[in-house]
Amino acid sequence: MFADSGDGKIKIANLDGSGVRSFVTAVTPCPDVAAAMPGMVAAVAGWASRPTGLAVDVQAGLLFFTDWLGGYAADERAPSYEALPRGELDIGSMLDRAKEDCGGASRGPSIYSAPLDGSSTAQIVPSGLEKPWGIAVDALSRKVYWTDHGTKKVQRANYDGTAVEDLVTDGLSEPRGIAVDPGAGKMYWADALNGSRILKANLDGSIVEPIVQLTEFATPDGVALDLARGKVYWTEAYLRHIKRANLDGSDVEKVLHVSRDSLPSGIFIDSLAGKIYWSDGKANKIQRVSLDGSEPEDVVTLEGMMGQPWGVVVVDAPIQF
């Protein structure tokens, strides 16, 4: 399962990359826009919604995702949109018109949940956000954690969106990916831009510790944990690295240096299978490699200019819808 920011959808695929299909979306495309210019529907959806982080609680049957544009709801759509004669407007003007007609219904930056049958979405945190990015779940206490690199905060809430708490509010430049270790009561996240680093703290936000200091241009993005082996992994978008370290930040290793035309973003560790999955927002791919950095392979390649994957998870349960 992965978040495709390019067309505003959460998608699923088999582990061999086959069967790619849309799963849930925060966007309900304006029907009049679709009728007037069907080729622009993906662009309109991509403008209206940017799902990024993705986390799943299999036992609860729920997925959670961040969306820093938020989509718009069916009952909020602007009703009037006259069909445009083909050739009358260029692409940019068409998209501007679509924004004008649908933009007033935008929900804004949000945290969403959805059941694992893909039947619906719920906007659980609809306000107080600017650019929510990474997301993680604590299945033990039924809490969802996220970073917001607009407000420069790490926050959490109950699964239903109640009891929103600010956990870390000082000293962050651009918090991105996040992962939690409920058993140890710890969370880990990446902070990009000024003084790129990997940090950890208690789940209540206390005792914040930078555990890995990175080079200025590393731009760490996704974060994932392999608790069975005591490792924290992260992607470095602009240096095109996948790295790991012990949970205390020691023994930093470069696992993989990906190709030049790449931008490694979200990351997930399938500890049982011994695989690292990551998204590439530039090559528009979901890829994987063995934990020792061998056997890299493309799993999913998204066609067209709208593909832009970020969050990725392997769901260890059948999904039916």
Backbone bond lengths (Angstrom), bond angles and torsions (degrees), N, CA, C in turn:
res aa  C-N    CA-C-N  psi(-1)  N-CA   C-N-CA  omega(-1)  CA-C   N-CA-C  phi
1 M - - - 1.457 - - 1.527 108.54 -
2 F 1.337 116.66 139.98 1.459 118.96 -179.58 1.522 110.52 -150.28
3 A 1.327 114.86 154.53 1.458 122.01 175.56 1.512 109.03 -90.93
4 D 1.317 116.83 123.64 1.458 122.27 177.20 1.522 108.31 -105.46
5 S 1.325 115.87 96.98 1.467 120.61 -178.68 1.517 111.97 -65.55
6 G 1.335 116.71 -22.88 1.458 119.81 -175.85 1.509 113.63 -64.55
7 D 1.352 117.54 -40.29 1.458 117.88 178.93 1.525 112.50 -120.82
8 G 1.327 116.41 18.55 1.451 119.82 169.49 1.513 115.04 71.19
9 K 1.345 118.62 34.32 1.459 119.98 -175.47 1.527 111.71 -135.96
10 I 1.334 114.75 154.75 1.448 121.71 165.30 1.522 106.92 -95.21
11 K 1.333 117.02 129.86 1.461 120.86 -176.26 1.520 110.77 -122.18
12 I 1.309 115.98 159.10 1.453 121.16 176.95 1.522 109.09 -127.74
13 A 1.322 114.81 157.37 1.461 122.01 177.18 1.522 107.91 -153.14
14 N 1.314 116.65 160.06 1.455 121.30 171.62 1.530 109.26 -70.59
15 L 1.318 117.12 162.98 1.462 120.28 -177.91 1.520 113.16 -64.73
16 D 1.336 117.47 -20.33 1.461 119.09 175.45 1.522 112.05 -88.09
17 G 1.338 116.85 3.94 1.459 121.54 177.37 1.508 114.24 91.65
18 S 1.313 117.73 -6.30 1.465 120.46 -179.88 1.526 110.42 -81.14
19 G 1.315 114.54 166.63 1.461 120.33 173.73 1.505 115.00 68.02
20 V 1.313 118.49 34.33 1.468 120.70 178.60 1.528 109.15 -66.85
21 R 1.330 115.40 128.42 1.460 119.03 179.22 1.524 109.46 -154.75
22 S 1.309 114.91 157.69 1.457 120.65 178.15 1.518 109.55 -70.54
23 F 1.329 115.38 142.68 1.455 120.95 -177.60 1.524 110.45 -112.94
24 V 1.325 117.77 -63.27 1.461 121.19 173.95 1.521 108.27 -139.28
25 T 1.311 115.18 162.15 1.449 121.14 178.30 1.514 109.59 -148.13
26 A 1.312 116.43 145.85 1.463 121.03 174.30 1.518 111.06 -85.74
27 V 1.318 116.71 -6.32 1.457 121.46 -173.93 1.521 110.68 -104.19
28 T 1.328 116.55 132.15 1.458 121.75 167.14 1.516 106.75 -110.90
29 P 1.341 118.99 104.64 1.465 119.61 -174.44 1.520 112.51 -61.31
30 C 1.314 116.28 139.23 1.461 120.67 176.59 1.522 109.34 -59.68
31 P 1.315 120.24 123.22 1.459 120.63 -176.11 1.514 113.08 -63.86
32 D 1.339 117.05 -33.19 1.458 118.75 -179.62 1.523 111.21 -70.24
33 V 1.346 116.61 -33.29 1.454 120.24 175.12 1.524 109.36 -64.67
34 A 1.328 116.58 -45.01 1.453 120.82 -179.73 1.510 111.51 -60.20
35 A 1.338 117.55 -39.95 1.457 121.16 -179.54 1.521 111.59 -69.67
36 A 1.327 115.72 -37.51 1.460 119.60 -175.95 1.516 112.19 -75.01
37 M 1.314 117.19 -36.87 1.460 119.93 -174.64 1.522 109.55 -151.03
38 P 1.318 117.43 78.50 1.469 120.62 -175.08 1.518 113.74 -58.53
39 G 1.318 117.35 -29.79 1.451 119.81 -179.49 1.511 113.70 -69.61
40 M 1.335 116.80 -13.19 1.450 120.88 -177.83 1.517 113.45 -99.21
41 V 1.343 117.33 -3.06 1.453 119.30 -175.53 1.521 111.47 -58.23
42 A 1.332 117.55 -44.08 1.468 120.38 -179.90 1.525 111.26 -62.31
43 A 1.332 116.15 -39.26 1.454 119.78 179.75 1.524 111.17 -66.50
44 V 1.338 116.11 -41.30 1.454 119.88 178.37 1.520 110.15 -63.56
45 A 1.347 116.23 -44.26 1.462 120.12 178.66 1.513 110.68 -61.91
46 G 1.330 116.87 -42.78 1.450 120.91 179.60 1.508 112.37 -64.68
47 W 1.350 116.62 -33.40 1.459 118.89 176.76 1.526 110.45 -71.58
48 A 1.327 117.86 -37.51 1.453 121.35 -172.06 1.515 113.53 -82.88
49 S 1.328 117.97 -18.53 1.451 120.30 -175.35 1.516 109.93 -143.53
50 R 1.340 116.26 138.10 1.460 121.45 177.47 1.536 108.98 -135.80
51 P 1.326 117.56 73.25 1.465 118.40 174.33 1.520 109.98 -64.03
52 T 1.308 116.37 136.55 1.470 120.07 -173.70 1.522 110.70 -129.05
53 G 1.329 117.65 -78.01 1.451 120.07 179.23 1.513 112.38 -74.85
54 L 1.332 116.31 152.36 1.464 122.00 -175.51 1.524 108.56 -146.12
55 A 1.337 116.92 133.36 1.468 121.75 177.75 1.521 108.41 -146.20
56 V 1.336 116.38 149.72 1.458 121.37 -175.43 1.534 109.91 -132.04
57 D 1.320 116.14 137.18 1.457 123.45 167.54 1.524 106.29 -112.61
58 V 1.339 116.65 100.03 1.459 121.11 -174.69 1.520 110.91 -64.54
59 Q 1.329 117.47 -42.11 1.464 120.45 -178.02 1.524 111.67 -61.84
60 A 1.311 116.86 -38.73 1.463 120.93 178.47 1.517 112.23 -81.50
61 G 1.344 117.03 -11.74 1.461 120.83 -178.88 1.506 113.46 68.33
62 L 1.342 116.32 35.79 1.457 120.63 -175.49 1.519 111.57 -131.24
63 L 1.334 115.56 145.24 1.453 120.88 166.19 1.518 107.93 -117.08
64 F 1.321 115.47 153.50 1.454 122.92 179.37 1.517 108.26 -129.30
65 F 1.330 116.76 143.49 1.461 118.39 175.85 1.513 111.26 -148.62
66 T 1.336 113.91 151.85 1.460 121.06 174.24 1.519 108.59 -91.36
67 D 1.322 115.93 147.74 1.464 121.06 175.74 1.521 106.79 -142.44
68 W 1.336 116.21 109.26 1.463 117.97 -173.23 1.527 114.26 -85.94
69 L 1.344 117.55 4.23 1.463 120.56 165.93 1.524 110.67 -114.36
70 G 1.325 116.72 -37.28 1.455 119.19 167.19 1.509 117.36 100.97
71 G 1.330 119.69 -15.37 1.457 119.68 -179.81 1.515 111.73 72.73
72 Y 1.339 115.03 -169.40 1.449 120.44 176.04 1.522 107.67 -149.68
73 A 1.318 115.93 155.59 1.455 120.98 -172.13 1.518 111.86 -97.90
74 A 1.339 115.63 154.67 1.456 121.46 -177.08 1.525 111.80 -58.77
75 D 1.325 116.94 -40.64 1.459 119.09 -176.19 1.524 112.30 -80.74
76 E 1.343 117.30 1.96 1.460 121.09 179.71 1.527 112.19 -111.38
77 R 1.338 117.33 2.27 1.461 118.86 -171.47 1.526 112.16 -71.16
78 A 1.310 115.40 143.81 1.452 119.50 171.34 1.534 107.93 -66.44
79 P 1.341 118.86 128.34 1.459 120.44 -170.28 1.527 115.71 -81.41
80 S 1.311 118.40 -22.21 1.460 118.53 -171.19 1.518 111.77 -106.95
81 Y 1.332 114.20 126.89 1.454 119.25 174.22 1.518 107.05 -156.92
82 E 1.304 116.98 108.78 1.456 120.44 -177.11 1.511 110.29 -79.93
83 A 1.336 115.10 140.43 1.461 120.51 178.14 1.527 109.86 -59.52
84 L 1.302 116.17 137.71 1.463 121.31 -178.97 1.519 109.80 -101.24
85 P 1.321 117.52 131.74 1.475 118.99 176.01 1.519 110.05 -58.59
86 R 1.322 116.39 136.21 1.465 120.39 179.91 1.524 109.92 -60.26
87 G 1.304 115.83 137.91 1.452 120.85 178.36 1.509 113.63 87.92
88 E 1.354 116.45 -8.81 1.461 118.46 -177.06 1.522 112.16 -74.27
89 L 1.355 116.51 -36.63 1.447 120.98 -179.18 1.516 109.98 -125.26
90 D 1.321 116.02 149.35 1.457 118.22 174.53 1.533 109.80 -79.48
91 I 1.333 115.13 174.08 1.461 120.17 -175.08 1.530 111.36 -58.74
92 G 1.321 116.55 -45.39 1.454 119.81 -178.13 1.514 112.18 -61.04
93 S 1.327 117.03 -41.93 1.459 120.59 179.58 1.515 111.29 -66.92
94 M 1.344 115.96 -37.75 1.466 119.63 177.12 1.516 111.17 -61.59
95 L 1.328 115.82 -45.03 1.457 119.44 -178.71 1.518 110.64 -66.72
96 D 1.331 117.43 -38.67 1.453 120.40 176.26 1.528 111.14 -60.39
97 R 1.350 115.43 -40.97 1.470 119.22 178.68 1.528 110.44 -65.02
98 A 1.308 116.41 -41.28 1.466 120.45 179.06 1.526 110.61 -63.53
99 K 1.332 116.75 -41.20 1.459 120.38 177.48 1.531 110.69 -61.43
100 E 1.323 116.04 -42.25 1.456 120.56 -177.95 1.524 110.86 -62.97
101 D 1.329 116.43 -42.24 1.454 120.24 -176.02 1.520 113.03 -79.11
102 C 1.326 118.05 -31.32 1.466 120.07 -177.25 1.508 113.13 -105.06
103 G 1.322 116.81 -18.69 1.452 119.51 -170.80 1.509 114.48 -65.31
104 G 1.335 117.49 -30.28 1.447 119.32 179.90 1.508 113.13 -63.72
105 A 1.334 116.52 -16.84 1.457 120.41 -179.01 1.518 112.63 -96.16
106 S 1.324 116.61 5.42 1.461 119.36 -177.42 1.518 111.08 -61.55
107 R 1.344 116.05 136.99 1.453 120.63 -179.76 1.522 112.24 -79.59
108 G 1.308 117.87 -23.01 1.446 121.01 -177.03 1.516 112.04 85.86
109 P 1.339 117.89 172.41 1.468 121.88 -176.79 1.528 111.14 -53.71
110 S 1.338 116.13 133.47 1.463 120.33 -170.79 1.519 111.86 -149.68
111 I 1.341 114.80 160.69 1.453 123.02 165.87 1.526 106.85 -108.56
112 Y 1.332 116.52 131.68 1.456 122.14 -178.55 1.526 110.95 -118.29
113 S 1.327 115.06 154.51 1.457 121.05 165.90 1.522 108.22 -126.98
114 A 1.333 115.19 160.91 1.462 120.67 177.77 1.518 108.34 -155.36
115 P 1.331 118.17 144.25 1.459 119.85 174.39 1.526 110.29 -69.50
116 L 1.325 116.31 156.73 1.466 120.44 -176.69 1.523 113.80 -76.19
117 D 1.338 117.50 7.03 1.459 118.73 168.94 1.530 111.28 -96.33
118 G 1.351 116.00 0.64 1.457 120.51 176.29 1.507 114.80 68.66
119 S 1.329 117.53 17.70 1.463 120.63 -171.39 1.523 114.12 -79.09
120 S 1.328 117.66 -19.49 1.463 119.53 -175.28 1.520 109.49 -163.90
121 T 1.322 115.42 171.08 1.463 121.09 170.47 1.521 108.38 -131.16
122 A 1.325 115.61 152.17 1.460 120.99 176.16 1.518 108.38 -128.65
123 Q 1.307 115.96 128.07 1.462 121.88 177.43 1.527 107.00 -83.50
124 I 1.341 117.11 96.72 1.465 119.44 -170.94 1.527 113.20 -87.31
125 V 1.332 117.75 -29.53 1.476 120.75 174.74 1.526 106.56 -126.12
126 P 1.330 117.65 99.44 1.461 120.83 -172.42 1.521 115.55 -95.80
127 S 1.329 117.95 -4.74 1.465 118.86 -173.24 1.524 110.42 -148.06
128 G 1.336 114.53 168.61 1.462 120.48 177.54 1.508 113.86 80.03
129 L 1.334 118.00 9.46 1.453 122.63 -177.74 1.524 110.06 -114.83
130 E 1.340 115.78 156.49 1.465 120.40 175.32 1.524 111.79 -123.12
131 K 1.308 117.46 -50.49 1.462 120.32 178.04 1.531 109.01 -148.21
132 P 1.339 116.58 70.26 1.466 119.42 179.09 1.519 109.86 -62.66
133 W 1.328 116.73 138.75 1.471 120.22 -170.21 1.530 111.38 -128.00
134 G 1.321 117.80 -88.83 1.455 119.93 -179.75 1.520 112.09 -77.22
135 I 1.345 116.17 157.92 1.458 120.37 -178.71 1.520 108.81 -150.00
136 A 1.332 116.17 148.41 1.464 121.72 179.13 1.520 107.93 -151.62
137 V 1.332 116.08 158.41 1.463 119.50 -179.79 1.525 110.59 -123.18
138 D 1.324 114.43 145.41 1.454 123.47 171.10 1.523 106.11 -107.79
139 A 1.328 116.73 98.95 1.462 121.28 -175.64 1.521 111.87 -69.52
140 L 1.334 117.85 -21.19 1.460 120.39 -179.22 1.529 111.43 -70.38
141 S 1.316 115.90 -44.72 1.467 119.75 -178.18 1.526 112.47 -104.82
142 R 1.342 116.49 3.37 1.476 122.26 179.82 1.528 110.88 54.42
143 K 1.350 113.37 52.47 1.455 121.13 175.94 1.526 109.26 -117.65
144 V 1.317 115.94 145.99 1.456 121.50 173.95 1.529 107.83 -113.68
145 Y 1.335 115.86 133.88 1.463 123.51 -177.85 1.523 108.97 -113.90
146 W 1.318 117.34 145.77 1.460 119.71 175.90 1.525 110.92 -151.36
147 T 1.326 114.43 160.16 1.456 122.06 172.21 1.521 108.70 -105.79
148 D 1.310 115.80 153.93 1.471 120.95 176.39 1.521 106.38 -137.21
149 H 1.345 116.46 108.67 1.460 116.02 -177.06 1.520 112.71 -90.41
150 G 1.343 116.76 9.50 1.455 120.45 164.91 1.515 110.85 -86.31
151 T 1.341 115.88 -49.60 1.463 120.43 178.88 1.524 112.22 -84.08
152 K 1.350 116.71 -11.41 1.471 123.38 -178.41 1.535 110.85 60.43
153 K 1.331 114.37 50.45 1.463 120.84 -177.85 1.527 111.41 -131.91
154 V 1.329 114.53 159.01 1.458 122.76 161.91 1.521 106.27 -113.43
155 Q 1.343 116.66 129.61 1.450 121.33 -174.74 1.527 110.98 -133.10
156 R 1.332 116.41 169.52 1.462 120.67 173.45 1.525 109.34 -150.61
157 A 1.329 115.09 164.88 1.463 121.68 177.07 1.520 108.06 -155.64
158 N 1.313 116.30 168.68 1.453 120.44 170.13 1.528 110.25 -67.32
159 Y 1.306 116.99 164.23 1.465 120.95 -179.08 1.532 112.69 -56.82
160 D 1.328 117.09 -29.11 1.468 119.24 -179.68 1.526 112.29 -89.64
161 G 1.336 116.91 5.14 1.463 120.68 177.35 1.515 114.96 90.45
162 T 1.327 117.64 -3.95 1.460 119.89 178.29 1.525 110.48 -79.68
163 A 1.327 115.20 165.48 1.465 123.20 175.69 1.529 112.47 56.59
164 V 1.334 116.18 51.76 1.465 120.46 175.79 1.528 109.05 -66.75
165 E 1.331 115.53 132.39 1.471 121.02 -178.96 1.521 110.73 -127.59
166 D 1.324 116.37 137.98 1.463 121.78 167.44 1.519 107.59 -82.14
167 L 1.325 117.25 123.64 1.460 121.37 -178.75 1.520 112.26 -101.90
168 V 1.338 115.96 -49.14 1.470 121.44 177.92 1.523 106.93 -129.57
169 T 1.313 116.40 122.47 1.474 120.54 -175.13 1.519 113.41 -127.10
170 D 1.329 117.94 -8.32 1.462 120.75 -175.49 1.524 110.97 -119.51
171 G 1.317 114.84 145.62 1.455 120.64 168.79 1.507 116.55 80.84
172 L 1.342 118.46 9.97 1.461 120.97 179.99 1.523 110.27 -103.74
173 S 1.335 116.22 144.68 1.460 119.76 179.14 1.519 111.99 -102.16
174 E 1.330 117.87 -46.00 1.464 121.24 178.14 1.532 108.93 -158.04
175 P 1.342 117.89 77.74 1.458 119.67 -179.68 1.530 111.29 -64.66
176 R 1.325 115.58 136.60 1.479 120.31 -175.89 1.527 110.67 -125.50
177 G 1.330 118.48 -111.50 1.450 120.47 -175.74 1.518 112.44 -63.85
178 I 1.352 115.84 150.91 1.459 121.35 -179.81 1.522 109.43 -142.77
179 A 1.322 116.32 148.23 1.465 122.92 175.86 1.520 107.54 -143.65
180 V 1.336 117.13 151.35 1.460 120.36 -178.49 1.524 110.77 -126.14
181 D 1.322 114.39 150.03 1.466 123.51 174.58 1.526 106.72 -121.20
182 P 1.338 117.74 86.01 1.465 120.27 -175.22 1.520 113.28 -60.18
183 G 1.340 117.46 -36.14 1.456 120.22 -178.65 1.514 113.01 -60.85
184 A 1.335 116.19 -37.95 1.467 121.11 179.07 1.517 112.50 -93.89
185 G 1.348 116.52 -5.56 1.459 119.68 -179.63 1.508 113.88 69.82
186 K 1.359 117.31 34.14 1.464 121.53 -176.47 1.525 111.20 -125.35
187 M 1.331 114.93 153.45 1.464 121.39 169.69 1.521 108.68 -129.82
188 Y 1.324 115.01 151.64 1.466 123.45 -178.09 1.525 107.99 -129.73
189 W 1.327 117.06 140.63 1.452 119.10 176.90 1.525 110.49 -151.41
190 A 1.325 114.49 162.92 1.460 122.39 177.94 1.516 109.68 -99.42
191 D 1.322 116.09 141.54 1.462 121.77 174.46 1.514 107.35 -125.22
192 A 1.326 116.22 115.87 1.458 121.21 -174.24 1.526 111.06 -95.65
193 L 1.325 114.92 -177.85 1.466 124.80 178.04 1.518 112.21 66.95
194 N 1.327 119.42 -118.72 1.460 121.49 -170.33 1.532 111.09 -66.21
195 G 1.326 116.23 104.63 1.448 119.77 -179.05 1.509 112.40 72.85
196 S 1.331 117.28 60.12 1.465 121.75 -178.75 1.524 110.79 -52.99
197 R 1.350 116.28 135.62 1.455 119.20 -175.93 1.523 110.85 -163.70
198 I 1.324 114.93 165.06 1.451 123.36 171.06 1.533 106.81 -109.64
199 L 1.332 116.58 132.59 1.452 121.56 -176.80 1.524 110.27 -124.24
200 K 1.330 114.95 160.35 1.457 119.77 170.32 1.517 108.70 -139.14
201 A 1.328 115.02 161.05 1.463 121.17 178.95 1.521 107.96 -158.57
202 N 1.315 115.77 168.09 1.455 119.45 169.49 1.527 109.43 -65.99
203 L 1.324 116.60 159.16 1.463 119.85 -176.37 1.521 113.11 -64.93
204 D 1.328 117.51 -18.06 1.459 119.57 175.84 1.525 112.45 -90.11
205 G 1.346 116.79 5.20 1.460 121.34 177.92 1.514 114.67 90.45
206 S 1.318 117.69 -2.36 1.458 120.19 -179.82 1.520 111.55 -83.28
207 I 1.310 115.67 160.53 1.472 124.95 178.00 1.540 110.78 52.96
208 V 1.312 115.82 64.93 1.470 121.42 176.28 1.522 109.42 -75.18
209 E 1.323 116.44 128.03 1.466 121.76 -178.38 1.524 110.86 -129.78
210 P 1.339 118.92 119.97 1.470 119.02 166.92 1.527 108.12 -70.33
211 I 1.328 118.17 121.54 1.466 119.74 -177.21 1.522 112.71 -105.29
212 V 1.328 118.41 -23.57 1.467 121.42 176.20 1.515 108.15 -136.60
213 Q 1.332 116.97 121.47 1.451 122.09 174.79 1.522 108.13 -95.84
214 L 1.334 116.76 125.71 1.457 121.75 -175.81 1.522 110.35 -108.79
215 T 1.322 115.71 168.83 1.456 119.48 176.19 1.519 109.74 -66.70
216 E 1.304 115.95 156.98 1.465 121.47 -172.45 1.517 112.77 -56.01
217 F 1.336 117.27 -36.92 1.458 120.03 -174.31 1.528 113.73 -100.07
218 A 1.315 117.21 16.67 1.463 119.67 -178.65 1.527 111.55 -66.52
219 T 1.330 116.92 -38.27 1.459 123.12 -178.36 1.522 111.88 51.00
220 P 1.332 118.43 67.05 1.458 120.25 177.25 1.525 110.38 -64.58
221 D 1.312 115.88 141.35 1.461 119.88 -172.58 1.529 110.49 -126.00
222 G 1.327 117.94 -83.55 1.450 120.33 179.59 1.522 112.49 -78.87
223 V 1.343 116.17 150.57 1.468 123.28 177.47 1.521 108.37 -134.41
224 A 1.329 116.68 138.75 1.466 121.70 177.89 1.520 109.16 -147.68
225 L 1.321 116.36 156.50 1.457 122.26 -178.78 1.523 111.12 -116.37
226 D 1.328 115.56 142.81 1.463 123.10 167.24 1.523 105.55 -116.75
227 L 1.331 115.77 87.43 1.463 120.15 -173.27 1.519 111.84 -68.99
228 A 1.325 117.15 -28.03 1.461 119.65 179.41 1.520 111.56 -62.97
229 R 1.325 117.25 -30.83 1.463 122.53 -178.61 1.525 112.11 -109.64
230 G 1.333 117.53 2.19 1.459 120.72 177.31 1.509 113.71 67.01
231 K 1.354 117.22 42.37 1.460 120.81 -176.13 1.530 111.64 -125.91
232 V 1.336 115.40 147.58 1.452 123.15 168.16 1.524 107.48 -112.91
233 Y 1.322 116.42 133.04 1.465 123.58 -179.93 1.520 109.59 -113.84
234 W 1.324 116.32 152.87 1.455 120.44 173.31 1.527 110.23 -153.15
235 T 1.322 114.47 159.02 1.459 120.89 173.06 1.524 109.11 -100.37
236 E 1.316 116.55 148.37 1.463 122.25 172.76 1.523 106.74 -118.01
237 A 1.335 115.05 102.44 1.456 120.72 -167.32 1.526 113.25 -58.95
238 Y 1.319 117.38 -52.54 1.466 118.86 -171.85 1.524 113.54 -86.32
239 L 1.316 118.03 -20.46 1.467 119.77 172.20 1.528 111.49 -88.90
240 R 1.340 116.02 -9.54 1.481 123.66 175.14 1.529 111.25 63.05
241 H 1.325 116.16 41.73 1.462 122.04 179.45 1.519 111.00 -111.66
242 I 1.315 115.64 150.86 1.463 122.89 160.65 1.519 105.83 -115.59
243 K 1.343 115.53 123.87 1.460 120.47 -175.60 1.520 110.90 -127.80
244 R 1.325 114.82 166.94 1.464 120.86 175.73 1.516 109.35 -148.72
245 A 1.335 113.83 164.70 1.466 120.96 176.45 1.518 107.76 -154.70
246 N 1.321 115.95 168.14 1.453 119.54 169.86 1.532 109.15 -65.21
247 L 1.313 116.62 162.67 1.464 120.22 -175.97 1.522 113.29 -64.96
248 D 1.324 117.44 -15.70 1.468 119.88 174.56 1.525 112.07 -94.31
249 G 1.340 116.58 3.19 1.461 121.23 177.91 1.508 114.87 92.75
250 S 1.303 117.89 -3.85 1.471 120.52 179.87 1.530 110.90 -81.76
251 D 1.337 114.63 164.84 1.459 122.66 174.80 1.527 112.11 57.06
252 V 1.323 116.48 55.97 1.470 121.42 177.99 1.532 109.52 -69.72
253 E 1.329 115.76 131.42 1.464 121.29 -179.99 1.527 110.32 -129.68
254 K 1.314 116.23 142.86 1.464 120.66 169.70 1.525 107.52 -90.25
255 V 1.319 116.61 117.22 1.457 121.34 -179.52 1.518 110.86 -83.39
256 L 1.334 116.56 -40.23 1.461 120.51 -174.30 1.522 110.02 -155.10
257 H 1.321 115.55 141.45 1.460 122.37 169.10 1.516 105.95 -111.77
258 V 1.328 116.27 109.79 1.460 119.72 -173.61 1.518 110.90 -81.13
259 S 1.325 116.11 172.81 1.465 121.56 -170.60 1.520 112.48 -65.79
260 R 1.304 114.75 164.03 1.466 121.60 -174.55 1.525 112.61 -60.28
261 D 1.319 117.14 -40.81 1.464 120.79 -177.88 1.524 110.64 -88.45
262 S 1.323 116.64 52.81 1.454 121.41 -175.31 1.519 111.28 -136.33
263 L 1.320 115.51 159.34 1.456 122.90 175.60 1.531 107.08 -146.12
264 P 1.338 117.66 80.54 1.465 119.64 -177.93 1.520 111.10 -61.41
265 S 1.332 115.07 133.54 1.465 119.31 -170.61 1.525 110.72 -126.55
266 G 1.333 117.18 -98.44 1.455 119.91 178.92 1.516 112.09 -70.73
267 I 1.342 117.06 158.09 1.466 120.97 -177.15 1.525 109.25 -147.15
268 F 1.339 115.31 146.70 1.463 122.07 177.78 1.519 108.12 -144.64
269 I 1.337 116.66 138.54 1.452 121.71 177.91 1.528 109.45 -106.41
270 D 1.322 116.40 119.06 1.456 121.71 171.31 1.527 106.19 -93.39
271 S 1.332 115.82 90.02 1.455 121.32 -171.20 1.523 112.32 -63.83
272 L 1.328 117.46 -39.64 1.460 120.48 -178.43 1.522 112.13 -65.56
273 A 1.329 116.45 -40.85 1.463 120.79 -179.59 1.517 112.48 -84.48
274 G 1.344 117.66 -10.01 1.458 120.52 -179.27 1.512 113.48 68.84
275 K 1.352 116.01 39.22 1.464 120.25 -176.41 1.528 111.60 -128.09
276 I 1.320 114.53 146.82 1.461 122.93 171.37 1.525 107.40 -106.54
277 Y 1.315 117.45 126.95 1.464 122.57 173.11 1.522 108.12 -108.25
278 W 1.313 116.25 140.30 1.459 118.51 173.43 1.523 110.01 -146.07
279 S 1.316 114.01 158.15 1.462 120.60 176.89 1.518 108.92 -101.46
280 D 1.311 115.57 150.33 1.459 122.03 178.35 1.521 107.93 -124.12
281 G 1.323 115.89 105.03 1.448 121.00 -175.70 1.510 114.72 -75.41
282 K 1.321 118.04 -7.59 1.457 121.26 177.15 1.523 111.25 -100.70
283 A 1.330 116.89 -46.73 1.460 120.60 177.39 1.528 112.05 -80.71
284 N 1.342 116.51 -8.10 1.461 122.95 178.73 1.522 111.63 59.07
285 K 1.343 115.02 53.35 1.455 120.66 -176.63 1.527 110.91 -136.47
286 I 1.328 114.77 155.98 1.449 122.60 161.50 1.525 105.68 -105.91
287 Q 1.332 117.10 128.06 1.457 121.32 -175.68 1.527 110.16 -128.75
288 R 1.322 116.42 166.38 1.463 120.00 176.91 1.515 109.61 -148.29
289 V 1.336 113.61 162.31 1.459 121.19 -178.94 1.525 106.88 -154.81
290 S 1.297 117.78 155.31 1.458 121.25 174.92 1.526 109.85 -68.63
291 L 1.317 116.47 159.34 1.467 120.74 -176.68 1.519 113.26 -60.17
292 D 1.350 117.03 -24.54 1.461 119.63 178.22 1.522 112.69 -88.47
293 G 1.345 116.78 5.71 1.465 121.48 178.22 1.513 114.44 87.73
294 S 1.323 117.48 3.02 1.470 120.58 -179.92 1.527 110.89 -91.77
295 E 1.299 115.38 163.42 1.460 124.72 174.81 1.532 113.65 57.29
296 P 1.329 118.21 50.69 1.473 118.58 174.57 1.523 110.29 -67.24
297 E 1.311 116.52 143.01 1.463 119.64 -179.64 1.519 110.36 -153.48
298 D 1.336 114.55 151.79 1.458 121.42 172.73 1.527 108.19 -80.60
299 V 1.318 116.09 134.52 1.463 120.47 176.78 1.521 110.57 -103.88
300 V 1.327 116.61 -50.54 1.461 122.23 178.75 1.512 108.39 -130.85
301 T 1.311 117.03 133.42 1.468 122.52 171.90 1.513 107.98 -118.96
302 L 1.337 116.44 120.80 1.456 121.47 -178.80 1.518 109.40 -87.38
303 E 1.311 115.94 131.24 1.458 121.20 -178.55 1.519 110.18 -89.88
304 G 1.319 115.42 149.48 1.452 120.67 175.57 1.509 112.52 88.32
305 M 1.327 115.51 167.57 1.455 120.22 -173.00 1.525 112.66 -78.99
306 M 1.337 117.64 -11.39 1.453 118.63 -175.36 1.519 113.57 -84.57
307 G 1.329 119.28 -15.78 1.457 120.95 -179.27 1.524 111.73 -66.71
308 Q 1.319 116.83 130.90 1.468 121.44 177.12 1.527 108.33 -159.02
309 P 1.343 117.61 80.12 1.462 119.97 -175.48 1.525 112.35 -75.69
310 W 1.320 114.81 149.65 1.468 120.08 171.47 1.530 109.16 -132.90
311 G 1.332 118.73 -91.61 1.455 120.27 -176.91 1.517 113.02 -57.84
312 V 1.339 116.85 139.89 1.461 121.73 179.48 1.525 108.81 -144.21
313 V 1.337 116.67 136.53 1.460 121.99 175.89 1.524 108.89 -141.00
314 V 1.319 115.60 150.71 1.460 121.66 169.15 1.520 106.69 -100.49
315 V 1.324 116.04 120.97 1.466 121.44 -177.92 1.513 108.12 -96.21
316 D 1.308 115.64 116.52 1.467 121.81 -174.60 1.534 110.16 -87.44
317 A 1.322 115.70 50.58 1.460 120.93 178.93 1.519 107.64 -162.56
318 P 1.340 117.78 149.81 1.476 119.03 177.19 1.502 111.38 -66.41
319 I 1.323 115.77 140.36 1.470 121.44 177.01 1.519 107.58 -114.32
320 Q 1.295 116.26 122.27 1.456 121.34 179.85 1.507 109.15 -125.53
321 F 1.321 115.12 139.16 1.466 118.83 177.80 1.512 108.72 -157.18
